[in-house]
Amino acid sequence: MAVRTVLIEADGGSRGNPGPAGYGAVVRDPETGEVLAERSAAIGTATNNVAEYRGLIAGLEAAAELGATEVEARMDSKLVVEQMCGRWQIKHPGLRPLAAQAAGLVGRFTAVRFTWIPRERNRHADALANAAMDAAAGRPATVAQPRTAEPPRQVAGPDSAARAAAREVAARAATAKATGTDPATTPASWEPRPTEEATRLILVRHGETERTVQKRYSGRGDVPLTDRGRAQARATAARVAELAPSVAAVVSSPLSRCTATAEAIAARVGNPPVRPDDDLIECDFGIWEGRTFAEVRDGWAGELDAWLGSPRVAPPRGESFEAVAARTGRAVDRLRSAYPGETVVVVSHVSPIKLVLRDALAAGDAFLHRLYLDTAGISVLDLYPDGGVAVRSVNDTAHLSGL
């Protein structure tokens, strides 16, 4: 299906702030200017900013129903635009759930761009919002009565919602295909397979650091192993040597907590060189780096809810899990091609390993928040030439029991 780009113009306001409030949203063809859909509604008593967010949400919902894949959202609300771009904090508790809802809708599109425009360039949405405010205040509308119950004109066809769901599946399948776990091409079978045909990945999370002990976001910061973390690395090396008498390669995130763990393993399995791979680095947590979950919840509650709600949402100035999945998929694909039928040790971080396991198990995004991976835990994954996958263990920590 060809990419379909639409333009959203959205606005909202209230008579009194707070007061009788309403919103308006228009979806246009960006080349012809044709109006594809309008949304408008009175929302009772609310603030200007609440109404503006409601307008954005209505516009995004209409664009999704039309089958759009790329969106430019234009608003004359500097606050909403800057908050949705992650440049301004969402301090008002009443806006946080609305921002999270909007972020969840953003995740349904391939790309969304937010643009501030002056009010005079947002007249259509402004007129719809004013009509809705008049309705909320019980006054005659100053423009034609807003169509609050009519769905957007289905220019994309009556099955556009189904096609939007199909695109969501296709996006997940593209990531799964990069890791050889595409369900469309992977044969389903209970039949045992000879392990010598598979590329075996022994996935190892690095040992303990000061930040893991303190439960702080630890992404691109180069934090060393603690004394206990080094002991964990040695114990993990012994366990890997038991699992794999022959190791073709040890690849690692370039950060020192991983390379130190990888070097301990390499020393026990024949000293293959430790090869750094930038695609295995941890997620970039942006301005949350080094902070606890409680600190992030206190300062960026709306952004945190949005991030937890969609792997397509990035922390402010950071990286989304979708982006991490794309690069870890590339890394896995390279290893499958370079080491057919051999064993490779992969030392990385909690987020990349979770994403590799999510796709290997063909699991949903909720898997990312339900799987716990300990420091120095081991997971084993077999990748077959025909695309078959066997997850043999997840988060094995028996080797750490004496530490």
C-alpha positions as CSV (number, residue, x, y, z in Angstrom):
1,M,0.0,0.0,0.0
2,A,1.3,3.4,-1.0
3,V,2.2,5.9,1.8
4,R,-0.6,8.2,2.5
5,T,0.3,11.6,4.1
6,V,-2.3,13.8,5.7
7,L,-2.3,17.2,7.3
8,I,-4.0,17.8,10.7
9,E,-5.0,21.3,11.9
10,A,-6.3,21.2,15.5
11,D,-7.4,23.8,18.1
12,G,-9.3,24.1,21.3
13,G,-10.3,26.6,23.8
14,S,-12.6,27.6,26.7
15,R,-14.7,30.6,27.6
16,G,-13.0,31.5,30.9
17,N,-10.1,29.1,31.2
18,P,-11.5,27.0,32.8
19,G,-15.0,27.5,31.3
20,P,-17.3,26.1,28.6
21,A,-14.8,24.4,26.3
22,G,-14.7,22.7,22.9
23,Y,-12.3,21.6,20.2
24,G,-12.0,21.4,16.5
25,A,-9.9,19.4,14.1
26,V,-9.5,19.2,10.3
27,V,-7.8,16.6,8.3
28,R,-6.6,17.7,4.8
29,D,-4.9,16.4,1.8
30,P,-1.5,18.3,2.0
31,E,-1.2,18.7,-1.8
32,T,-4.7,19.8,-2.7
33,G,-6.0,21.2,0.6
34,E,-9.1,19.1,0.3
35,V,-10.9,18.5,3.6
36,L,-11.0,14.8,4.3
37,A,-12.5,14.9,7.7
38,E,-13.7,17.3,10.4
39,R,-14.1,16.7,14.1
40,S,-15.6,19.1,16.7
41,A,-17.3,18.7,20.1
42,A,-18.2,20.5,23.2
43,I,-16.5,19.0,26.3
44,G,-18.1,20.8,29.2
45,T,-16.0,22.9,31.6
46,A,-12.2,22.6,30.9
47,T,-9.1,24.7,30.4
48,N,-7.7,25.9,27.0
49,N,-4.9,23.4,27.2
50,V,-7.2,20.4,27.9
51,A,-9.3,21.5,24.9
52,E,-6.3,21.8,22.7
53,Y,-5.1,18.3,23.5
54,R,-8.6,17.0,22.9
55,G,-8.5,18.6,19.5
56,L,-5.2,17.0,18.7
57,I,-6.4,13.6,19.8
58,A,-9.6,13.9,17.7
59,G,-7.4,14.8,14.6
60,L,-5.1,11.9,15.1
61,E,-8.1,9.5,15.5
62,A,-9.6,10.8,12.3
63,A,-6.4,10.5,10.4
64,A,-6.0,6.9,11.6
65,E,-9.6,6.1,10.5
66,L,-8.7,7.4,7.1
67,G,-5.9,5.0,6.8
68,A,-3.1,7.6,7.0
69,T,0.5,6.4,7.6
70,E,2.3,9.8,7.8
71,V,0.9,12.9,9.5
72,E,1.9,16.5,10.0
73,A,0.0,18.0,12.9
74,R,-0.2,21.8,12.9
75,M,-1.4,23.7,16.0
76,D,-1.2,27.3,17.2
77,S,-0.7,26.0,20.8
78,K,3.0,26.3,21.5
79,L,2.6,24.3,24.7
80,V,1.0,21.2,23.1
81,V,3.5,21.2,20.2
82,E,6.6,21.5,22.5
83,Q,5.3,18.9,24.9
84,M,4.5,16.4,22.2
85,C,8.0,16.9,20.8
86,G,9.5,16.2,24.2
87,R,11.1,19.6,24.6
88,W,8.8,20.9,27.4
89,Q,7.9,19.0,30.6
90,I,4.2,18.2,31.3
91,K,3.8,19.7,34.7
92,H,0.0,19.9,35.0
93,P,-1.4,16.6,36.1
94,G,-4.6,17.1,34.1
95,L,-2.6,17.1,30.9
96,R,-0.5,14.0,31.5
97,P,-3.2,11.4,30.6
98,L,-4.2,13.4,27.5
99,A,-0.5,13.6,26.4
100,A,-0.2,9.8,27.0
101,Q,-3.3,9.2,24.9
102,A,-2.0,11.4,22.1
103,A,1.4,9.6,22.2
104,G,-0.3,6.2,21.9
105,L,-2.1,7.4,18.8
106,V,1.2,8.7,17.4
107,G,2.5,5.2,17.6
108,R,-0.1,4.0,15.1
109,F,1.6,6.0,12.3
110,T,4.9,5.5,10.5
111,A,5.9,9.2,11.1
112,V,4.3,12.2,12.8
113,R,5.7,15.7,12.7
114,F,4.4,18.5,15.0
115,T,4.5,22.1,13.7
116,W,3.5,25.4,15.4
117,I,1.6,27.8,13.2
118,P,0.1,31.3,14.0
119,R,-3.6,31.5,14.8
120,E,-4.4,33.2,11.5
121,R,-3.2,30.0,9.7
122,N,-5.5,27.8,11.8
123,R,-8.8,29.5,11.1
124,H,-10.8,26.4,10.1
125,A,-10.0,24.5,13.3
126,D,-10.4,27.6,15.3
127,A,-13.9,28.2,13.9
128,L,-14.9,24.6,14.7
129,A,-13.6,25.0,18.2
130,N,-15.4,28.3,18.7
131,A,-18.7,26.7,17.5
132,A,-18.1,23.9,20.0
133,M,-17.4,26.4,22.8
134,D,-20.7,28.2,22.0
135,A,-22.5,24.9,22.2
136,A,-20.9,24.2,25.6
137,A,-22.0,27.6,26.8
138,G,-25.5,27.0,25.6
139,R,-25.3,29.9,23.0
140,P,-26.2,29.7,19.3
141,A,-23.1,28.6,17.3
142,T,-21.2,31.3,15.5
143,V,-20.6,29.0,12.6
144,A,-22.4,25.9,11.3
145,Q,-23.2,23.5,14.1
146,P,-20.3,21.0,14.6
147,R,-20.9,17.5,13.5
148,T,-20.2,15.7,16.7
149,A,-21.7,12.3,15.8
150,E,-20.7,12.0,12.1
151,P,-17.7,9.9,11.4
152,P,-15.0,11.3,9.1
153,R,-15.6,10.8,5.4
154,Q,-14.0,7.5,4.6
155,V,-12.0,8.7,1.5
156,A,-9.6,5.8,2.0
157,G,-12.5,3.3,1.8
158,P,-14.7,1.6,4.4
159,D,-12.0,-0.9,5.3
160,S,-9.4,1.7,6.2
161,A,-9.4,0.7,9.9
162,A,-8.6,-2.9,8.9
163,R,-5.8,-1.7,6.7
164,A,-4.4,0.4,9.6
165,A,-4.4,-2.8,11.7
166,A,-2.7,-4.6,8.9
167,R,0.0,-2.0,8.8
168,E,0.6,-2.4,12.5
169,V,1.1,-6.1,11.9
170,A,3.4,-5.4,9.0
171,A,5.6,-3.1,11.0
172,R,6.0,-5.8,13.7
173,A,6.7,-8.4,11.0
174,A,9.4,-6.2,9.4
175,T,11.3,-6.2,12.7
176,A,10.7,-9.9,13.2
177,K,12.0,-10.6,9.7
178,A,15.2,-8.9,10.5
179,T,15.8,-11.3,13.3
180,G,14.6,-14.3,11.4
181,T,11.4,-14.7,13.3
182,D,8.9,-13.7,10.7
183,P,5.8,-15.9,11.3
184,A,4.9,-15.7,7.6
185,T,8.1,-17.4,6.5
186,T,9.0,-19.5,9.6
187,P,7.7,-23.1,9.5
188,A,5.7,-24.2,12.5
189,S,6.7,-27.7,13.6
190,W,7.0,-29.8,16.7
191,E,9.6,-31.9,15.0
192,P,13.0,-31.9,16.7
193,R,15.8,-30.3,14.7
194,P,19.5,-31.1,14.8
195,T,21.1,-28.4,16.8
196,E,24.3,-28.4,14.7
197,E,22.3,-26.7,11.9
198,A,21.5,-23.7,14.0
199,T,23.4,-20.6,14.9
200,R,23.3,-20.5,18.7
201,L,23.3,-17.2,20.4
202,I,24.1,-17.1,24.1
203,L,22.7,-13.8,25.3
204,V,24.4,-12.4,28.4
205,R,23.4,-9.3,30.3
206,H,26.4,-7.5,31.8
207,G,27.3,-7.8,35.5
208,E,26.2,-5.6,38.3
209,T,27.0,-1.8,38.3
210,E,26.4,0.9,40.8
211,R,23.4,2.1,38.8
212,T,21.8,-1.3,38.6
213,V,22.1,-1.6,42.4
214,Q,20.5,1.8,42.8
215,K,17.9,1.0,40.2
216,R,18.7,4.0,38.0
217,Y,18.3,4.4,34.3
218,S,21.6,3.3,32.8
219,G,21.8,3.7,29.1
220,R,24.7,5.3,27.2
221,G,26.6,6.3,30.4
222,D,29.8,4.2,30.7
223,V,29.4,2.8,34.2
224,P,32.0,0.2,35.3
225,L,31.2,-3.1,37.0
226,T,31.2,-3.3,40.8
227,D,33.3,-5.9,42.6
228,R,30.3,-8.1,42.7
229,G,29.7,-7.4,39.0
230,R,33.2,-8.7,38.2
231,A,32.5,-11.8,40.3
232,Q,29.3,-12.3,38.4
233,A,31.2,-12.0,35.1
234,R,33.6,-14.8,36.2
235,A,30.8,-17.0,37.3
236,T,29.0,-16.4,34.0
237,A,32.1,-17.2,32.1
238,A,32.3,-20.6,33.8
239,R,28.6,-21.3,33.0
240,V,29.1,-20.3,29.4
241,A,32.1,-22.6,29.1
242,E,29.8,-25.5,30.3
243,L,27.1,-24.6,27.8
244,A,29.4,-24.1,24.8
245,P,32.7,-26.1,24.6
246,S,33.3,-24.3,21.3
247,V,32.6,-20.6,20.8
248,A,33.1,-19.0,17.4
249,A,32.9,-15.4,18.5
250,V,32.2,-13.1,21.5
251,V,30.5,-9.9,20.5
252,S,29.7,-7.1,22.9
253,S,28.2,-3.7,23.4
254,P,31.1,-1.2,23.3
255,L,30.3,0.0,26.9
256,S,32.8,-1.1,29.5
257,R,30.3,-3.0,31.7
258,C,29.7,-5.3,28.7
259,T,33.2,-5.5,27.4
260,A,34.5,-6.4,30.9
261,T,31.9,-9.2,31.1
262,A,32.7,-10.3,27.6
263,E,36.5,-10.4,28.2
264,A,35.9,-12.7,31.3
265,I,33.9,-15.0,29.1
266,A,36.4,-15.0,26.3
267,A,39.2,-16.0,28.7
268,R,37.2,-19.2,29.6
269,V,36.2,-20.2,26.0
270,G,39.5,-20.2,24.1
271,N,40.2,-16.4,24.0
272,P,38.4,-15.4,20.8
273,P,38.8,-11.7,20.4
274,V,35.9,-9.6,21.9
275,R,34.3,-7.8,19.0
276,P,32.4,-4.6,19.8
277,D,29.2,-3.9,18.0
278,D,27.5,-0.5,18.3
279,D,24.1,-2.0,17.5
280,L,24.2,-3.9,20.8
281,I,24.5,-0.7,22.9
282,E,21.8,0.0,25.5
283,C,18.8,2.3,24.8
284,D,19.6,6.0,25.0
285,F,17.4,7.2,27.9
286,G,18.1,10.9,27.1
287,I,17.6,13.2,30.0
288,W,16.4,10.3,32.2
289,E,19.9,8.9,32.3
290,G,21.2,8.3,35.8
291,R,17.8,9.0,37.4
292,T,15.6,6.6,39.4
293,F,12.1,5.6,38.2
294,A,10.6,7.6,41.1
295,E,12.6,10.7,39.9
296,V,11.4,10.3,36.4
297,R,7.8,9.8,37.5
298,D,8.0,12.9,39.6
299,G,9.5,15.1,36.8
300,W,8.2,13.6,33.6
301,A,5.0,11.7,34.4
302,G,3.3,12.3,31.1
303,E,6.3,11.5,29.1
304,L,6.9,8.3,31.2
305,D,3.3,7.1,30.7
306,A,3.6,7.7,26.9
307,W,6.9,5.8,26.8
308,L,5.5,2.9,28.8
309,G,2.5,2.8,26.5
310,S,4.3,2.6,23.2
311,P,7.7,1.3,22.0
312,R,7.6,4.0,19.3
313,V,7.8,6.8,21.9
314,A,11.3,7.9,23.0
315,P,12.3,9.5,26.3
316,P,13.0,13.2,26.0
317,R,16.2,13.5,23.9
318,G,16.5,9.7,23.9
319,E,15.7,6.7,21.7
320,S,12.6,4.6,21.3
321,F,12.5,0.9,21.8
322,E,11.4,0.6,18.2
323,A,14.8,2.1,17.2
324,V,16.6,-0.2,19.5
325,A,14.8,-3.2,18.0
326,A,15.8,-2.2,14.5
327,R,19.5,-2.1,15.3
328,T,19.5,-5.3,17.4
329,G,17.7,-7.0,14.5
330,R,20.5,-5.9,12.2
331,A,23.1,-7.3,14.7
332,V,21.3,-10.7,15.0
333,D,20.9,-10.9,11.2
334,R,24.6,-10.3,10.7
335,L,25.5,-13.0,13.2
336,R,23.2,-15.5,11.6
337,S,24.9,-14.9,8.2
338,A,28.5,-14.8,9.5
339,Y,28.3,-17.9,11.8
340,P,26.0,-20.5,10.4
341,G,25.9,-23.6,12.6
342,E,28.2,-22.0,15.2
343,T,27.9,-20.6,18.7
344,V,28.2,-16.9,19.4
345,V,28.2,-15.2,22.8
346,V,26.4,-11.9,22.7
347,V,27.0,-9.6,25.7
348,S,24.6,-6.7,25.9
349,H,22.1,-4.8,28.1
350,V,18.6,-5.4,29.4
351,S,16.7,-3.6,26.6
352,P,18.4,-5.0,23.6
353,I,18.2,-8.6,25.0
354,K,14.5,-8.2,25.9
355,L,13.8,-7.0,22.3
356,V,15.7,-9.9,20.7
357,L,13.7,-12.3,22.9
358,R,10.4,-10.6,22.3
359,D,10.8,-11.1,18.5
360,A,12.2,-14.6,18.9
361,L,9.1,-15.5,20.8
362,A,6.8,-13.5,18.5
363,A,5.5,-11.8,21.6
364,G,3.6,-8.5,22.0
365,D,5.0,-5.3,23.3
366,A,3.7,-6.0,26.8
367,F,6.4,-8.7,27.0
368,L,9.0,-5.9,27.5
369,H,7.4,-4.9,30.8
370,R,6.7,-8.4,32.0
371,L,10.1,-10.1,31.4
372,Y,12.7,-9.6,34.2
373,L,16.4,-10.0,33.3
374,D,19.0,-10.2,36.1
375,T,22.5,-8.9,35.8
376,A,24.7,-11.6,34.4
377,G,21.7,-13.7,33.4
378,I,22.0,-16.0,30.4
379,S,19.4,-16.7,27.7
380,V,20.0,-19.2,24.8
381,L,18.5,-18.9,21.3
382,D,18.9,-21.1,18.3
383,L,18.4,-19.6,14.8
384,Y,17.9,-22.1,11.9
385,P,18.7,-21.4,8.2
386,D,15.1,-21.7,7.2
387,G,14.0,-19.0,9.7
388,G,13.1,-21.4,12.5
389,V,13.7,-20.3,16.0
390,A,14.1,-22.2,19.3
391,V,14.3,-20.3,22.6
392,R,16.0,-22.8,24.9
393,S,16.4,-20.8,28.1
394,V,15.6,-17.3,29.5
395,N,17.4,-15.5,32.3
396,D,19.3,-18.5,33.7
397,T,21.0,-17.3,37.0
398,A,21.8,-20.6,38.7
399,H,25.5,-19.9,38.3
400,L,25.1,-16.8,40.5
401,S,23.6,-18.6,43.5
402,G,26.8,-18.5,45.6
403,L,27.5,-14.8,45.1
